[in-house]
């Protein structure tokens, strides 16, 4: 589950934002020991990982982007949803208007946020 599905630099070039299946990790490009922040995206599905693995959902790939200032991070999720992590510690779940089959669990994001200037 630690495989990276997408990587982007922050607009200022100081941070690397990496998306794996469960989290968005923010790394300081000058330090490689550990991420400076980990933002859980799918923490509500932890109890169902065995089932998700058996149905190959853990191999799904999600991209990550920032807004122009780097204050917000956006990443995809299941059910045509995406998550916005804000620098103020907030997180918001959005649903697109696209009709797609339900492919994953409902996730509670718990209001954790990020800043990557």
ABEGO torsion letter per residue (X at the ends): XABBABBBBBAAGABBBBBBAABBBBBBAABAABBABBBBAAAAAAAAAAAAAAAGAAABBBBBBBBAAGABBBBBBBGGBBBBBBAAGBBBBBBBABBBBBABBBBBAGGBBBBBX
